Amino acid sequence: MMALTVLLSLLAWAMLSMAMPKHGNIVLKRQPGKTGARRLRWLGTLLLFLGAYAVIVEKGWEFGAVYWLGIIMLTATAWVLL
């Protein structure tokens, strides 16, 4: 489940960054429209919450939230360094 959370978090950061005009233009070779950017933001947010759900179910609320915050910080740093 931890690996699933890492994967979901990386995908979420990718979706959230592609929703921005600058990054979307680089990756998609065009700027995402308003609807496309909104969908990418919703998908990124949903993936972050699914990752939180997966780790909280596995580790419990007390430790799951801490693990999830650590995972999203590490994956955000890894995404920035790519």
Secondary structure, 3 states (H helix, E strand, C coil): CHHHHHHHHHHHHHHHHHCCHHHHHHHHCCCCCHHHHHHHHHHHHHHHHHHHHHHHHHHHHHHHHHHHHHHHHHHHHHHHHC
